[in-house]
Every structure is written in structure tokens, then in C-alpha cells.
Amino acid sequence: MALRTASVPIPSSRRFRLPRDAGLGYLLLAPAILLLLMLVGYPFLTAVVMSLQKKLIGQAAAPFIGLDNYITLLMDRTFWIVVRNVLVFAGISVALKLIIGTAVALALNESMPARGIIRSIMILPWALPTLVAVLIWMWMYSDVGGVFNSVLMGTGAIERPILFLSDPVLAMASVIAVNVWRGFPFFSITLLAGLQSVPSDAYDAAKVDGAGIYARFRHVTLPGLAPVMAVVTLLSTIFTLNDFAIIWLLTRGGPGNATDVLSTLTYKVAIRGLELGKGVAVSVLMLPLLIVLIVLLTRFINKREEAG
Amino acid sequence: MSDAIRVASARTEAHSFAGSLRRERMVKLTLQWSVLGTALVVVIFPMYWMLLTAFDPPSLSYTSQISLLPKRLTFSAMSQLLREYDFLLWMRNSATVAIISTLLAVVVGTLAAYSLARLRYPGRGFLAGVFFLAYIFPATLLVVPVFVILSVLGLTDDYIGLVLSYLIFTVPFCTWMLRAYLTSIPPELEEAALVDGATRVQAMLLIILPLAAPGVAAATIFAFTLSWNEYLYAFILMTDSTKMTLSPGMTKLVFGDIFLWGMIMSGATLMSLPVVLLYFVAQRFVVSGLTAGSVKG
């Protein structure tokens, strides 16, 4: 009773309390914001400045050269190959992760024996360190004793080992496979949660109307799941576009430039090639695409927050 | 007469409805088990292969005769790894860096999250967006300037430099995740406390924090995992073998022409143990935490 009567005078006292809240609000936020300014804001500005300079590792002098780094890159054929690679890599990986993640989420949504255990096992590829996942697949792909080649050769299916990582065509498929293996649980777990928030009455109504499995999926499941799918897909795309470890460790971007992506190119140009300014410019050129993705993502998240 | 026909036709309809339901159930089960069966094999086999290689390491002669089952079990690869490389040092360094950055991120993040979730002030929405942006900001863009800045400060090859680098993503991540979690806690509880005369801070510490414990636990686990698994910054910043974390350390094992897979897989197994254990112990938190940002409620 005391609670209920107390809720009446709150609005006016809350308005009266606002300035005090504001002070505490900013205060609590301050450490985090300060850290972000120092660790994200400042490096970002430094990066932009660096990209406009001819800055090399080991040299103190960094002459301002304006947009030269960018122009050189945009006119370099290799750069566009790398752009194509990263789009292919991210595009196919995310699409596969979405499809597989949805399928697994749908399968896990039904009650069944050992569902909990199966669900726990399904998270494992995502829980493992990326490095571990990459090393395991590197070993499996190996043309010297790796299990894929050994089994294929042992059963006589092939005569010589398949060069999963050094064949120009296969290499991209191989790295995509690892990314998908590692990343699909993120989709399946999130989509499973999304599935469980689709009201079951909608399904019952559809069943009564005579809708079969496929029709129910298309008209009840998909619309309900679409917002979550959008958020997860956009998030995963952003992260996949930035992935470094998988490609670097498996192929170093090779053979040639076949699997080079913007992140590995940045490393090669800036750290290996000692051209810091140019290397940073490579990453900055990724920003337009990222901004588009981020704007889309923010819109979908806000829609979710309003609806939920 | 018409009643009997009506009942009969209703019964036929019910039968065919039940029949189609049963058929549907069969189709569903088949689909379900084929998907899960394939997925389980694909998920489990690589991990099984890692363990098999670690405890039944292949001989250097790489005969193409390969068995999918262990012929013997031995710790020889693992002990060789621990003897010949600074593996234990790497592990200790990974743990140190992960624990420190996690603690800092969770503390700072919880305060910031509470502020963003509960208090009102101009610019709140914008500031919340800033954290999200910071989290998804491409690491590849930041790593070069961070490397340069830390070099100037003399903090490369130093765990402090790495901790600072990890705060770049752990702080925004914890803030974002905890904010989503805190907004799902009904505000009535605090309001009641405030009316009873508690200060905001008291309400936050005594009421909200205990309630938010699962969310904080999830954030802690995630942040630890992010730091433990991190590759790019560790690889670029740490070059001294005694200061390295596991990521660059393990990379040392795969550079060059001869790969000693037994040792590498032993290292991989050891590196996975802490995070896998964490996930199994705290699964519920993990799932709820993971979905807090993407799915509401």
C-alpha cells in the first residue's frame, strides 16, 4: 500500500530531482568516456592524420602529403583485388552462417531429449579461441598428414593431396569454411532466442488455417524472426569484414593475393612494408561501407527496442 | 440425418487432419535430426581431432596411414611443448592481461551502464550510441595508431600496453551489454527505495547490483573470453617470448616449414581449457547475455 500511494507524488519529485540525477549520471559515465576518448578517439584521430602523411616506421619526420596515400591505393590494382576479396569473404561467410544458424536454431527449437547437451555442444566452435579453431583447421587442411587429404588418399578418391590453402581457387573457400564453422553458433543461439519469443498462438492459428510446415515458416516464423536476423547479420558482417586472424594464419593472404583482405593488407603495408601512413589509409577506406552497415544496424536495433 | 452426416464428415476431417499432422511430425523429425546430426558431426569432429592429435601425436614421418581412433595416449607432446617453449609463461601472461582488463572493464562498464540505463540527462542517447560505435569500430584501423602511441610511450612488449589495448573493446562491450541488461530490470524497485529515502547510489549498490548479478557475471565471462582469445593486438604489440600471451606464442609454433602438430594441438587444448570450462559452468549467463543486446525480453 505504501508503494502504491508513494507512486503518485513521484513525477513531480522526479522532475525536481533531475539536475541531481544529471550530475551523478555524468559522473558515473565519466571513467568510461574518458577511457574511450583516450583509447579510441585519440588513436582514430591519429590514424586519420597519419593517413595524410608519408609516415614510415623508424623515421621521425612525417611530411604531409595530403591525399597521396589514398590516390596511390585507389589506383593500385592490388587494392581492388583485396576489396573484392573482402566482399566475397564476408558476403559468402555471413550468408552461410545465416542459413546454417537458422537451420540449427529451428532444429533446436523443438523439444527433444538431450536438447540442453546438444545446445551446449553447438556453442563450442564459437567459444573456442579463434586461434585454436584456425590451428585445428590448418592441421586438417594440411597436405602433409592432414586428415582430409589422408582420408581422401587412403580411400583412393584422389592421388595427390589437395592443396586447400595454397590453391588459388580453393584457398578462399577454405578460409570461408573456417569462418563459418567458427561463427554459426552466434547466429543459432541468438536466433533460437528469437524463435522462442515468437508467440505460439500465431503458429496455432496458422495450423488451424491449414498451413503446412513451409507455409508456417514463411508467414509466421520468418516475419517474427526478421528483426533479429537483421541485427545479427549486420553485426556479423561488420566483424567478418574486420577479421584478421583467420586469413592471416591460414594463408597469410595468399596464394599471391587470392585471400588478402583489407585487414591483412593493412598489416602487410604498415608493419611489414613499414609504410604506416599508407597502411592506415587502407583501413580508412573501409569506413564508408562500415558506416552504411552501422547506420542500418542502428536503425534495426532501435526498431527492436521500440517494439520490445 | 443431416446431423449424422455432419458428425461423419467432421470425423473424417479430424482423421485427415490428424493424419496430416502425423505426416508433418515425421517430416519435421527427419529434418530436425538430419540438420542436428550433420551439425553435431561437423562441430565435434575438429575438436575430437585436436584432442586426438594432442594425446596421440603423429610421428614425424607422416605415413599416409591414418587412424581415426587413438592408438595410444601419451602426454609426450604436451610435456615437450612445456619444456621447449615458454608456454606456461604465455598462459600466465594471458591470464594476467585478461583478468586485469576484465576487472577494469566490468567496474567502469557497470557504472556507465547504470548511468545510461537509469539516470536522465541531456545527451544520454547519443552517449549510449558512442559506446556501441566504439565496440564495433574496426580493430584494424586502431591497431596501427595504438601501436605507434604505445611505442612512443615505451609500452610495447609490456602487459600494461596490452591491457590498455584490450580496454578498447572490453569497456564498450561491457557497457553496452550491461546497459541492455539493466534496462530489463523494472524501475519500480529503485523507485520504492528512493521514496523510502535512499540515495541514488544506495539504491544502485544495494538493490540493483544484486539483481544485476547474472548480467554482470555474463559480462565478466564475455570480457575475459574476448581478452583471452584476442589475436591482433597481442600479435602486433608483443614480440618478447617471455612477455607474450598465448596468441602470439602459439603463432611462433606455426611459423616455419616444419609443424609439430602434436605440440601445437597440445597447446591448443590447453589454451581452450579455461574458456570452455567457463562456458560450461556459466552457460545460462552466456546465453542470456548474448541475446541481451540482440533480442529484447
Interface residues (C-beta under 8 A of the other chain):
Chain A: L3 A6 S7 I10 L18 R20 D21 A22 L24 G25 Y26 L27 L28 L29 P31 A32 I33 L35 L36 L39 V40 Y42 P43 F44 T46 A47 M50 I100 A103 V104 L106 A107 L108 E110 M112 I118 S120 I121 M122 I123 L124 P125 A127 L128 P129 T130 L131 V132 A133 L135 I136 W137 M138 W139 M140 S142 V144 G145 V147 S150 V151 M153 G154 W181 F186 I189 T190 A193 G194 S197 G212 I213 V228 V231 V232 L235 I238 F239 L241 N242 F244 A245 L249 L262 S263 T266 Y267 A270 I271 L276 G279 V280 S283 V284 M286 L287 L290 I294 L297 T298 I301 R304 E305 A307 G308
Chain B: E24 V27 K28 L31 Q32 W33 V35 L36 A39 L40 V42 V43 I44 P46 M47 W49 M50 T53 P58 Y62 S64 Q65 I66 V108 G109 L111 A112 Y114 S115 L116 L119 R120 Y121 P122 R124 L127 G129 V130 F131 F132 L133 A134 I136 F137 P138 A139 T140 L141 L142 V143 V144 P145 V146 F147 V148 I149 L164 S165 L167 I168 V171 P172 T175 E188 E191 A192 V195 R200 V201 T225 W228 N229 Y231 L232 I236 L246 S247 M250 T251 V254 F259 W261 I264 M265 A268 M271 S272 V275 V276 Y279 F280 Q283 V286 V287 L290 T291 S294 V295 K296 G297
